[in-house]
Amino acid sequence: MKNYPYYDVPRYETFLQMMNVAKKYGDKPAFVWYDRQQEQHTLTYTQLCKQVDGLKEQLLAMGLGGCHLAIVSENSLEWIVAFLGTVMAGGIAVCVDIEQSDDTIRQLICQADSDIVVASPTFHAICAPLLADGKIKKLISTATGPRAEGYESLDDLVAQGCALPPTPPVPKTKDDVAAIVFTSGTTSKAKPVMLSQLNIQHSATSTITMTDHGYKYFSALPFYHSYGLSCTIVNTIVKGGTLTLNSDLRTMMRDIKLAQPDSAVAVPLMCEALYNMLWMVLEKQGKADEMRAVLKRYRTFSRFGLHIGQKKLIAAKNAILGPIHVLISGGAHLDLELWQNLNAFGIGVYQGYGITECSPMIATNRNKACRLGSVGLLVPLCELKTVDGEIWIKGPNIMKGYYKDPESTAEVMDGDWFKTGDLGYVDKDGFIFITGRIKNLIVLKNGKKISPEKIEELIGHIPMVKDVMVYGAASGTSTDDVKPAASIYPDPQQTQGMSSYEILEHLQTEINKINATLPVYQQVQMINIREKEFNKTASKKIKRYDL
């Protein structure tokens, strides 16, 4: 079934084309969000287009049409308006990772030559020194109430622009840069990636072309990440859907229940949180033991193509979570058992594969073509090849390069081919499998290579382990004299009341069992217990260089 037709959705090459069509959606809800009192707020497509046009007109009137505008804010409607208004005015939106340190946030703003910063109140104090030092021209606040001196109001700018007579569209081609998005920085410092109008449009359309999400979406992904930008904001507008905004796992369950979405775009951590919340409610209802028995029976008979008990599992899911039946997962590896259990409850999980430099979509599983353990099939109009085991990609999703860094760009490009740095293969049916990262490989003195991801997955199944990173620990005087080691952050709930020695002893026993299944050179020879969680990227991947 891998060759069944793509879903029929419109394709655009520029944001102007997309927004012109978006106006036709009229009073249909574009974005929905909930306040602390659980009251729903809605912005229609007509209202969205009016606000975007207002900001565009005011930026042009101020002579800032082609500016670099940095957005330093949590997920919000204001983030979306700032992004779209900037791009429609012919500028470049700089998507700043707000989970970085104060100094790094300022450094990212300056690295991208930002003229203006739009900041939420949380980040006013961080961004204010840039205005005082003359490094930016304007500081705009998303706050609707009183603001500090020196700040302009995004609402005021939009209102002023709405009062101006409309001006002709700013001519932009599909190859013009629309955004600078920073890499997640798992193995090195974040790099500024230039994504064109077509890059983002192609990536956004690819997900809904290959996988049917329905029309009501939910997402808690950060918008400053290319995954959150392309696969939630832009593809919602392309399809004329409705997106529920959320940026807090603490309110995720509440908002899913209130919004009743068809689907959610997530990272594996969010899939896991959703699954755990489902069982938490079942425990409170006193139905957990019964449902575990039903799940076990279903998993047993499903191997033979029988779906005994699934209706009961789906009914339980519907009562707790509502109609959500699709999860698009990307950003990191998804545990196979979690994948299978969510499917048992009637939630189809479609693992995808993306990299910031690819806008980010490279591949995804499909509704009727899904292979467990794979990251899916290549998106339309793209090509893939492997060179010495490394995956290379060519197509309309490939970045324009790293901003003002031709040397780094040259390192990852070979003509039109982008070197992903990922190791993997394609099976006979076209499904892509990722086996590791080149930079993560542990190279032993005897020349043997170890992919740590495989061992991390095995260790991660130990109930006591919350997070793990496998690496090469120095064991001699030369740099290539290393041995496999595991840095483990134990689950605080699982280890409550245990001493450090007891934790280590338990982990060593479990890892000895794992070692018995591995070749001698792959066996973990050292365990390091962490007291603090690992530093992670926006997609919840461990920053390996920050061990």
Summary of the structure (lengths in Angstrom):
residues: 547
radius of gyration: 24.0
end to end distance: 43.3
largest distance: 73.8
contacts: 1858
relative contact order: 0.09
helix: 38%
strand: 24%
